[in-house]
Amino acid sequence: MEILEKVELVREKTNVSYEKARAALEACDYDVLDAIIAIEREAVAEAAQAVEDILSEKPIVEDAPEVAEVVEPEPAAAQEVEPEVEAEAEPAAEEEPPVEPEPEYDVAEEYAAHRAAAQAKREATRKKYNAAWNNFVEKVKHFIDASLKMTFIVERHGAQVCAIPVLFVIVGLFMWGSALWLMIIGLFFGFRYRVEGANPMTVDVNSVMSKAADVADDIKHDLV
């Protein structure tokens, strides 16, 4: 082990300066353990000497304070002052209005109020979304109920070919895009479509499909 490494090791164990660590190593023939023991003994001896010096110091006695001369109070008659003269000499001090204490800031109360407001806001938002969802569900239910009560009828040359609920036709158009093209092609082959149960005041579906059939007939006649 090099001298520098030994010095570093002694400093690490005893927390002394480089100079003192090297001096201890030189005195102990560069034996690390003996150097550490020597430094510890020296530290203990210095601490004991410091305690002995403190105990041997004599207390400092301060000079006693001088006794003040006692002055006897004058008779009460000599200290009395006429009321009028005392009132003129010392005007009465105005009483200051009482200072109202400032309200204490309660962190817990402020946090509880903030939490209650946030909870109320979340509850209002939840009720709003619930109301919107319930409204949407009611409209879907009404649509499904109305589509089941309406019948989609397919006719050809005045004879009824089939009759199914309108709901199945709507689902088929959404799930199978070719259904719309089949219905359009059917117009050119004499098929006619109508809906029973629909309110003509709201949706005049039969009028639209009748016009579409007439247009298909006109196109077919023009081509033939």
C-alpha positions as CSV (number, residue, x, y, z in Angstrom):
1,M,0.0,0.0,0.0
2,E,1.4,3.4,-0.9
3,I,2.0,6.2,1.6
4,L,-0.8,8.4,0.1
5,E,-3.3,5.5,0.4
6,K,-2.3,5.0,4.0
7,V,-2.7,8.7,4.7
8,E,-6.2,8.7,3.1
9,L,-7.2,5.7,5.1
10,V,-6.1,7.3,8.4
11,R,-7.9,10.5,7.5
12,E,-11.1,8.6,6.7
13,K,-11.0,6.7,10.1
14,T,-10.0,9.7,12.3
15,N,-11.2,12.8,10.4
16,V,-7.9,14.7,10.8
17,S,-5.8,16.7,8.4
18,Y,-3.3,15.3,5.9
19,E,-0.4,16.7,8.0
20,K,-1.5,15.1,11.2
21,A,-2.3,11.8,9.5
22,R,1.2,11.7,7.9
23,A,2.9,12.7,11.2
24,A,1.1,9.9,13.0
25,L,2.1,7.4,10.3
26,E,5.8,8.5,10.4
27,A,5.8,8.2,14.2
28,C,4.3,4.7,14.0
29,D,6.6,3.5,11.2
30,Y,3.8,3.7,8.6
31,D,1.6,1.2,10.5
32,V,-2.0,2.3,9.8
33,L,-3.6,0.6,12.9
34,D,-0.9,2.1,15.3
35,A,-1.3,5.5,13.7
36,I,-5.1,5.4,14.2
37,I,-4.8,4.3,17.8
38,A,-2.2,7.1,18.5
39,I,-4.5,9.8,17.0
40,E,-7.4,8.5,19.1
41,R,-5.4,8.6,22.3
42,E,-4.2,12.1,21.5
43,A,-7.8,13.2,21.0
44,V,-8.9,11.7,24.3
45,A,-6.0,13.4,26.1
46,E,-6.8,16.8,24.6
47,A,-10.5,16.4,25.6
48,A,-9.6,15.5,29.1
49,Q,-7.2,18.5,29.3
50,A,-9.9,20.8,28.1
51,V,-12.4,19.6,30.7
52,E,-9.7,20.0,33.4
53,D,-9.0,23.6,32.3
54,I,-12.7,24.5,32.4
55,L,-13.1,23.1,35.9
56,S,-10.0,24.9,37.2
57,E,-11.2,28.3,36.2
58,K,-12.2,30.6,39.1
59,P,-15.7,32.2,38.9
60,I,-15.7,35.9,38.3
61,V,-17.4,37.8,41.1
62,E,-19.0,41.0,39.9
63,D,-18.9,44.1,42.0
64,A,-22.0,44.3,44.2
65,P,-24.4,47.0,43.1
66,E,-24.6,50.2,45.1
67,V,-27.6,50.4,47.4
68,A,-29.8,53.2,46.3
69,E,-30.8,55.7,48.9
70,V,-34.3,55.2,50.2
71,V,-36.4,58.3,49.9
72,E,-39.4,58.5,52.2
73,P,-42.6,59.5,50.5
74,E,-44.0,62.9,51.2
75,P,-47.2,63.2,53.2
76,A,-50.4,62.7,51.3
77,A,-51.5,66.2,51.8
78,A,-48.5,67.5,49.9
79,Q,-49.3,65.2,46.9
80,E,-52.9,66.3,46.6
81,V,-53.6,68.5,43.6
82,E,-56.8,70.5,43.2
83,P,-59.2,68.9,40.7
84,E,-59.5,71.9,38.5
85,V,-55.7,72.4,38.2
86,E,-55.1,68.6,37.5
87,A,-57.8,68.7,34.8
88,E,-56.1,71.6,33.1
89,A,-52.6,70.1,33.5
90,E,-53.4,66.6,32.3
91,P,-56.2,66.4,29.6
92,A,-58.1,63.1,29.6
93,A,-56.8,60.6,27.0
94,E,-59.3,59.6,24.3
95,E,-60.3,56.0,24.4
96,E,-59.3,54.1,21.3
97,P,-62.1,52.0,19.7
98,P,-61.7,48.2,20.3
99,V,-59.9,46.4,17.5
100,E,-61.9,43.5,16.1
101,P,-59.8,40.4,15.8
102,E,-59.3,39.1,12.3
103,P,-61.0,35.9,11.5
104,E,-58.7,32.9,11.7
105,Y,-58.1,31.1,8.4
106,D,-59.0,27.4,8.8
107,V,-57.3,25.3,6.2
108,A,-59.4,22.2,7.0
109,E,-62.7,24.2,6.6
110,E,-61.5,25.7,3.3
111,Y,-60.5,22.2,2.0
112,A,-63.9,20.8,3.0
113,A,-65.7,23.6,1.3
114,H,-63.6,23.1,-1.9
115,R,-64.2,19.4,-1.8
116,A,-68.0,19.9,-1.3
117,A,-68.1,22.3,-4.3
118,A,-66.2,19.8,-6.5
119,Q,-68.5,17.0,-5.4
120,A,-71.6,19.1,-6.2
121,K,-70.1,19.9,-9.6
122,R,-69.4,16.3,-10.4
123,E,-72.9,15.3,-9.2
124,A,-74.5,18.0,-11.5
125,T,-72.4,16.8,-14.5
126,R,-73.4,13.2,-13.8
127,K,-77.1,14.0,-13.6
128,K,-76.8,16.0,-16.9
129,Y,-75.2,13.1,-18.7
130,N,-77.7,10.6,-17.2
131,A,-80.6,12.8,-18.4
132,A,-79.1,13.0,-21.9
133,W,-78.5,9.2,-22.0
134,N,-82.0,8.5,-20.7
135,N,-83.4,10.8,-23.4
136,F,-81.4,9.0,-26.1
137,V,-82.6,5.6,-24.8
138,E,-86.2,6.7,-24.8
139,K,-85.9,8.0,-28.4
140,V,-84.3,4.7,-29.5
141,K,-87.1,2.7,-27.8
142,H,-89.7,4.9,-29.4
143,F,-88.1,4.4,-32.9
144,I,-87.9,0.6,-32.5
145,D,-91.5,0.4,-31.3
146,A,-92.7,2.6,-34.1
147,S,-90.7,0.6,-36.7
148,L,-92.1,-2.7,-35.4
149,K,-95.6,-1.4,-35.8
150,M,-95.0,-0.4,-39.4
151,T,-95.0,-3.0,-42.2
152,F,-92.9,-2.9,-45.3
153,I,-94.9,-4.5,-48.2
154,V,-93.5,-5.7,-51.5
155,E,-95.9,-6.1,-54.4
156,R,-95.6,-7.1,-58.0
157,H,-98.3,-6.6,-60.6
158,G,-100.8,-5.9,-57.8
159,A,-100.0,-9.1,-55.8
160,Q,-98.3,-9.0,-52.4
161,V,-95.0,-10.8,-52.4
162,C,-93.9,-10.3,-48.8
163,A,-94.6,-8.1,-45.7
164,I,-92.0,-7.6,-43.0
165,P,-91.5,-5.0,-40.2
166,V,-89.8,-1.8,-41.3
167,L,-87.1,-2.4,-38.6
168,F,-85.8,-5.4,-40.5
169,V,-85.5,-3.4,-43.7
170,I,-83.6,-0.6,-41.9
171,V,-81.2,-3.1,-40.2
172,G,-80.7,-4.8,-43.6
173,L,-79.8,-1.5,-45.3
174,F,-77.2,-0.7,-42.7
175,M,-75.7,-4.1,-42.5
176,W,-75.9,-5.1,-46.1
177,G,-75.3,-2.2,-48.5
178,S,-76.3,-4.2,-51.6
179,A,-79.9,-4.3,-50.3
180,L,-80.5,-0.8,-51.5
181,W,-79.3,-1.6,-55.0
182,L,-81.5,-4.7,-55.1
183,M,-84.5,-2.6,-54.2
184,I,-83.7,-0.1,-57.0
185,I,-83.2,-2.9,-59.5
186,G,-86.5,-4.4,-58.4
187,L,-88.3,-1.3,-59.5
188,F,-87.3,-2.0,-63.1
189,F,-88.8,-5.5,-62.8
190,G,-92.2,-4.4,-61.7
191,F,-91.8,-4.5,-57.9
192,R,-93.5,-1.9,-55.9
193,Y,-92.9,-0.9,-52.2
194,R,-95.2,0.6,-49.7
195,V,-95.4,1.1,-45.9
196,E,-98.5,0.5,-43.8
197,G,-98.9,2.1,-40.5
198,A,-96.8,5.2,-41.3
199,N,-98.3,8.6,-40.5
200,P,-98.6,10.5,-43.8
201,M,-98.7,13.8,-41.9
202,T,-95.2,13.1,-40.6
203,V,-93.4,11.0,-43.3
204,D,-95.0,10.4,-46.7
205,V,-92.9,7.3,-47.5
206,N,-95.5,5.8,-49.8
207,S,-95.6,8.9,-52.0
208,V,-91.8,8.9,-52.4
209,M,-91.6,5.2,-53.3
210,S,-94.5,5.6,-55.7
211,K,-92.7,8.4,-57.5
212,A,-89.5,6.3,-57.6
213,A,-91.5,3.4,-59.2
214,D,-92.9,5.8,-61.8
215,V,-89.5,7.1,-62.7
216,A,-88.2,3.5,-63.1
217,D,-91.1,2.7,-65.4
218,D,-90.4,5.8,-67.5
219,I,-86.7,4.9,-67.8
220,K,-87.6,1.3,-68.7
221,H,-90.0,2.4,-71.4
222,D,-87.5,4.8,-72.9
223,L,-84.9,2.1,-73.1
224,V,-87.2,-0.5,-74.6
